[in-house]
């Protein structure tokens, strides 16, 4: 099973919370937490909810 490290900062304050979860769970939680406006990283890279614009 592919796992990723998910990091998020609830409400954008305090320390980062780190957890290792499956690829699917990481993507789902990252999308959800980012929708709250929380900073989110997956494997150390910032996550953004923004979809790339179609050409």
N, C-alpha and C positions, 0 to 999 in steps of 0.2 A: 504494500500500500504506500502510495506517495504521500508524504507528510510535509507540511509547511509550518513555519513559525509565524504566528499571528501576534502582532503587538498593537495595543490600542490604549488610548488615554481617556478614560471616562470623563465626559464633560470638558475635556481639553485641559484639565488641571491635574496636578500630582504626578506620580511616577507612572511609567509605562507598565502595563500588564502584559506579560508574555505567556503564550501557550502554544503547544505543538498539537496540531490537529490534521485530519485528512485534507487533501486538496479541495474536495467539495465543500467541506465544512468551513474551511478558511475563506473561500470565495463568498459563501453565503453570509458569514458573520461580518466580513469586511464590508460588504455591500450594506448590510443592516446598520452597522456602527457608523459608517460614513454618512448614511442618511440622517443620523442624529446630529451630524456636524462634528463628530469626534475624530481626532487624528488617528489614522490607521496605517500600519505597515505590514507587508507580507514579505517574509524573508529579508527584512531590512530595507525594502524599497517602499516609498510612500504609495499608498493606494488612493485612487480617485474614482468617484462614482461617475464621472463624466464620460459619456460615450464619445468615441471619435466621430467627427463629422463625415458623412458620406460624400464622396466626390461626385 
